[in-house]
Amino acid sequence: MLLYVLTFTLALLLSLYAVPLARQAALKYGIVDSPDGQLKRQGEPVPYLGGLAIYLAFLVSLAFTFEFRQDVLGIVLAGTLVMTLGLIDDFGVLTPGTKLAGQFLAVFVLIKSGIRIEIAALPDWLALALTVAWMIGIINAFNLLDIMDGLSAGVGLISAAVLLVVALLNGDTTIAVMLAALVGSLLGFLWYNFHPAKIYMGDAGAMFLGLMLGALSMIGQYTGSHHVSLLTPVLILGVPIFDTLFVMYIRFRRGLPVFLGSPDHMALRLRHWGLTVPQVVVLSCLATALMGGIGLAVMVVGEEVALLLIGLTVMTLGIAAVVLRRVEMSHPAELSFRRVAAPDGRSGESRS
């Protein structure tokens, strides 16, 4: 337990120290997200590079407290690739296609390092396909979720904490230490990112967060007395997954490209209802904690109860989707040609 506490504390302190430095550097070199009067409505330019601070706090805390084995190195290398890719994209020079290709490269590194879905009942080709789909989906889910002060970091923090509980219950030291480092890094960043945000994590942080949570949730142990518990990571990461599927559905119904910048997100619809930014973030974090708790319950209860819990969760999410879809949102015509290169604000996602 001392190892976990030490790793968490070191990551937290490093993050609290590194984030202000990253903010100063971003302001000095003009790496900022400027308001445009349309979807980006923050009062003044907000610096990026928060993701770089998260990454450094995570990496250095691991370097001081844990041994870098092959699987750990594989995850760190893949995380470094997407973080660097996102950092370049925060300068606004990458196309969505190039960014997606870089994400596939990072997933290839994971698979080559032995980080993949392993289910005995599945043929190897299907397990590999699921691995790629899961990782690409989660990376982009957290990237799309980063549209509001503290939202992606807060949801990621709660998700990582629940996964940490799973790892501790299973006695998986490797996953637990990495999650402790991630929780500490995110908590330190969230101190500066909560509304009104003094710094954004940018694509670098959002994609790094998505890759870490996707990989660490993928290799965790969930099987108990039944196979339904394999759905536990889907429940733990249910909020970003729900938001991504909801946005894709809305944009498909409107005949728009999935990667279009528009105010279709769950969080923005809650804002339209009159909730403040902190209220939306807290509500999203509570929903993440609730779904994480359901995921933990699915691991320990019997198969019939687990199926009932999952069924009730899916039904509740379906009702939520119907209610949120009825919220009338403005869709500026001038955004019809804009593709989202960095859903944290640079290409038009709202920060209001």
Secondary structure, DSSP 8 states (H G I E B T S, - for coil): -HHHHHHHHHHHHHHHHHHHHHHHHHHHTT-EE---SSS---SS-EE--HHHHHHHHHHHHHHHHS---HHHHHHHHHHHHHHHHHHHHTTT---HHHHHHHHHHHHHHHHHTT-S---TTS-HHHHHHHHHHHHHHHHHHHHHH--STTHHHHHHHHHHHHHHHHHHHHT-HHHHHHHHHHHHHHHHHHHHHSSS-S---HHHHHHHHHHHHHHHHHTS---SSSGGGGGHHHHHTHHHHHHHHHHHHHHHHTT--TTB--S-SHHHHHHHTT--HHHHHHHHHHHHHHHHHHHHHHHHS-HHHHHHHHHHHHHHHHHHHHHHHTS-----GGGTT-B-S-TTTTTS----
